């Protein structure tokens, strides 16, 4: 049970980090399109 818990936590942290990256990538793409 402890293992599953920590794994879930890791997944949440990973998705959060990727989400931030996605936002950055989208912003860059938007800037490129406008520029």
Biopython code that builds the backbone (N, CA, C, O; Angstrom):
import numpy as np
from Bio.PDB.StructureBuilder import StructureBuilder

atoms = [
    (1, "UNK", "N", (0.834, -1.197, 0.000)),
    (1, "UNK", "CA", (0.000, 0.000, 0.000)),
    (1, "UNK", "C", (0.881, 1.265, 0.000)),
    (1, "UNK", "O", (0.597, 2.235, -0.703)),
    (2, "UNK", "N", (1.937, 1.229, 0.792)),
    (2, "UNK", "CA", (2.839, 2.391, 0.848)),
    (2, "UNK", "C", (3.441, 2.683, -0.532)),
    (2, "UNK", "O", (3.570, 3.837, -0.942)),
    (3, "UNK", "N", (3.803, 1.607, -1.231)),
    (3, "UNK", "CA", (4.418, 1.754, -2.550)),
    (3, "UNK", "C", (3.448, 2.427, -3.526)),
    (3, "UNK", "O", (3.818, 3.351, -4.250)),
    (4, "UNK", "N", (2.223, 1.955, -3.531)),
    (4, "UNK", "CA", (1.218, 2.523, -4.431)),
    (4, "UNK", "C", (0.995, 4.003, -4.160)),
    (4, "UNK", "O", (0.787, 4.800, -5.075)),
    (5, "UNK", "N", (1.044, 4.342, -2.891)),
    (5, "UNK", "CA", (0.828, 5.739, -2.514)),
    (5, "UNK", "C", (1.922, 6.633, -3.082)),
    (5, "UNK", "O", (1.638, 7.654, -3.708)),
    (6, "UNK", "N", (3.170, 6.246, -2.862)),
    (6, "UNK", "CA", (4.292, 7.050, -3.338)),
    (6, "UNK", "C", (4.297, 7.127, -4.862)),
    (6, "UNK", "O", (4.692, 8.139, -5.439)),
    (7, "UNK", "N", (3.855, 6.053, -5.506)),
    (7, "UNK", "CA", (3.814, 6.042, -6.963)),
    (7, "UNK", "C", (2.800, 7.074, -7.464)),
    (7, "UNK", "O", (3.055, 7.814, -8.414)),
    (8, "UNK", "N", (1.648, 7.098, -6.798)),
    (8, "UNK", "CA", (0.606, 8.056, -7.177)),
    (8, "UNK", "C", (1.132, 9.480, -7.028)),
    (8, "UNK", "O", (0.895, 10.338, -7.878)),
    (9, "UNK", "N", (1.847, 9.712, -5.937)),
    (9, "UNK", "CA", (2.416, 11.029, -5.677)),
    (9, "UNK", "C", (3.376, 11.407, -6.800)),
    (9, "UNK", "O", (3.362, 12.534, -7.295)),
    (10, "UNK", "N", (4.204, 10.451, -7.190)),
    (10, "UNK", "CA", (5.176, 10.695, -8.266)),
    (10, "UNK", "C", (4.468, 11.065, -9.554)),
    (10, "UNK", "O", (4.881, 11.988, -10.256)),
    (11, "UNK", "N", (3.401, 10.342, -9.864)),
    (11, "UNK", "CA", (2.643, 10.602, -11.094)),
    (11, "UNK", "C", (2.067, 12.011, -11.068)),
    (11, "UNK", "O", (2.107, 12.727, -12.069)),
    (12, "UNK", "N", (1.530, 12.405, -9.912)),
    (12, "UNK", "CA", (0.945, 13.744, -9.786)),
    (12, "UNK", "C", (2.018, 14.802, -10.018)),
    (12, "UNK", "O", (1.795, 15.769, -10.747)),
    (13, "UNK", "N", (3.172, 14.621, -9.401)),
    (13, "UNK", "CA", (4.268, 15.584, -9.569)),
    (13, "UNK", "C", (4.708, 15.623, -11.025)),
    (13, "UNK", "O", (4.959, 16.695, -11.575)),
    (14, "UNK", "N", (4.799, 14.445, -11.651)),
    (14, "UNK", "CA", (5.228, 14.360, -13.058)),
    (14, "UNK", "C", (4.247, 15.091, -13.965)),
    (14, "UNK", "O", (4.652, 15.881, -14.818)),
    (15, "UNK", "N", (2.942, 14.823, -13.780)),
    (15, "UNK", "CA", (1.954, 15.467, -14.638)),
    (15, "UNK", "C", (1.975, 16.974, -14.426)),
    (15, "UNK", "O", (1.824, 17.740, -15.378)),
    (16, "UNK", "N", (2.162, 17.400, -13.184)),
    (16, "UNK", "CA", (2.192, 18.835, -12.900)),
    (16, "UNK", "C", (3.360, 19.494, -13.624)),
    (16, "UNK", "O", (3.220, 20.575, -14.195)),
    (17, "UNK", "N", (4.525, 18.824, -13.594)),
    (17, "UNK", "CA", (5.712, 19.354, -14.270)),
    (17, "UNK", "C", (5.490, 19.399, -15.778)),
    (17, "UNK", "O", (5.865, 20.370, -16.436)),
    (18, "UNK", "N", (4.880, 18.350, -16.324)),
    (18, "UNK", "CA", (4.649, 18.318, -17.769)),
    (18, "UNK", "C", (3.644, 19.394, -18.152)),
    (18, "UNK", "O", (3.758, 20.007, -19.214)),
    (19, "UNK", "N", (2.662, 19.622, -17.289)),
    (19, "UNK", "CA", (1.649, 20.639, -17.558)),
    (19, "UNK", "C", (2.327, 21.998, -17.682)),
    (19, "UNK", "O", (2.045, 22.764, -18.603)),
    (20, "UNK", "N", (3.226, 22.286, -16.741)),
    (20, "UNK", "CA", (3.970, 23.562, -16.783)),
    (20, "UNK", "C", (4.741, 23.646, -18.097)),
    (20, "UNK", "O", (4.764, 24.692, -18.746)),
    (21, "UNK", "N", (5.370, 22.538, -18.483)),
    (21, "UNK", "CA", (6.143, 22.510, -19.721)),
    (21, "UNK", "C", (5.238, 22.761, -20.922)),
    (21, "UNK", "O", (5.597, 23.487, -21.849)),
    (22, "UNK", "N", (4.030, 22.131, -20.886)),
    (22, "UNK", "CA", (3.070, 22.306, -21.983)),
    (22, "UNK", "C", (2.686, 23.779, -22.108)),
    (22, "UNK", "O", (2.624, 24.322, -23.211)),
    (23, "UNK", "N", (2.433, 24.410, -20.980)),
    (23, "UNK", "CA", (2.044, 25.826, -20.989)),
    (23, "UNK", "C", (3.166, 26.658, -21.606)),
    (23, "UNK", "O", (2.914, 27.568, -22.396)),
    (24, "UNK", "N", (4.402, 26.338, -21.237)),
    (24, "UNK", "CA", (5.552, 27.078, -21.774)),
    (24, "UNK", "C", (5.653, 26.867, -23.281)),
    (24, "UNK", "O", (5.876, 27.812, -24.038)),
    (25, "UNK", "N", (5.487, 25.610, -23.708)),
    (25, "UNK", "CA", (5.586, 25.290, -25.137)),
    (25, "UNK", "C", (4.486, 26.015, -25.908)),
    (25, "UNK", "O", (4.735, 26.575, -26.976)),
    (26, "UNK", "N", (3.273, 26.001, -25.366)),
    (26, "UNK", "CA", (2.157, 26.679, -26.030)),
    (26, "UNK", "C", (2.433, 28.163, -26.150)),
    (26, "UNK", "O", (2.136, 28.781, -27.172)),
    (27, "UNK", "N", (3.002, 28.731, -25.102)),
    (27, "UNK", "CA", (3.307, 30.167, -25.102)),
    (27, "UNK", "C", (4.344, 30.475, -26.179)),
    (27, "UNK", "O", (4.230, 31.467, -26.900)),
    (28, "UNK", "N", (5.355, 29.611, -26.277)),
    (28, "UNK", "CA", (6.392, 29.806, -27.281)),
    (28, "UNK", "C", (5.800, 29.720, -28.680)),
    (28, "UNK", "O", (6.117, 30.530, -29.551)),
    (29, "UNK", "N", (4.933, 28.728, -28.885)),
    (29, "UNK", "CA", (4.303, 28.553, -30.194)),
    (29, "UNK", "C", (3.446, 29.776, -30.526)),
    (29, "UNK", "O", (3.435, 30.257, -31.659)),
    (30, "UNK", "N", (2.736, 30.262, -29.519)),
    (30, "UNK", "CA", (1.866, 31.428, -29.723)),
    (30, "UNK", "C", (2.720, 32.638, -30.118)),
    (30, "UNK", "O", (2.376, 33.376, -31.041)),
    (31, "UNK", "N", (3.836, 32.831, -29.407)),
    (31, "UNK", "CA", (4.726, 33.952, -29.703)),
    (31, "UNK", "C", (5.287, 33.836, -31.113)),
    (31, "UNK", "O", (5.403, 34.832, -31.827)),
    (32, "UNK", "N", (5.635, 32.609, -31.509)),
    (32, "UNK", "CA", (6.179, 32.381, -32.849)),
    (32, "UNK", "C", (5.126, 32.711, -33.904)),
    (32, "UNK", "O", (5.435, 33.322, -34.927)),
    (33, "UNK", "N", (3.888, 32.307, -33.653)),
    (33, "UNK", "CA", (2.802, 32.558, -34.598)),
    (33, "UNK", "C", (2.507, 34.042, -34.742)),
    (33, "UNK", "O", (2.238, 34.527, -35.841)),
    (34, "UNK", "N", (2.558, 34.755, -33.633)),
    (34, "UNK", "CA", (2.269, 36.185, -33.658)),
    (34, "UNK", "C", (3.431, 36.965, -34.262)),
    (34, "UNK", "O", (3.236, 37.961, -34.958)),
    (35, "UNK", "N", (4.654, 36.488, -33.980)),
    (35, "UNK", "CA", (5.844, 37.182, -34.455)),
    (35, "UNK", "C", (6.059, 36.868, -35.907)),
    (35, "UNK", "O", (7.016, 37.355, -36.509)),
]
sb = StructureBuilder()
sb.init_structure("model")
sb.init_model(0)
sb.init_chain("A")
sb.init_seg("    ")
for serial, (resi, resn, name, xyz) in enumerate(atoms, 1):
    if name == "N":
        sb.init_residue(resn, " ", resi, " ")
    sb.init_atom(name, np.array(xyz, "f"), 0.0, 1.0, " ", f" {name:<3s}", serial, name[0])
structure = sb.get_structure()
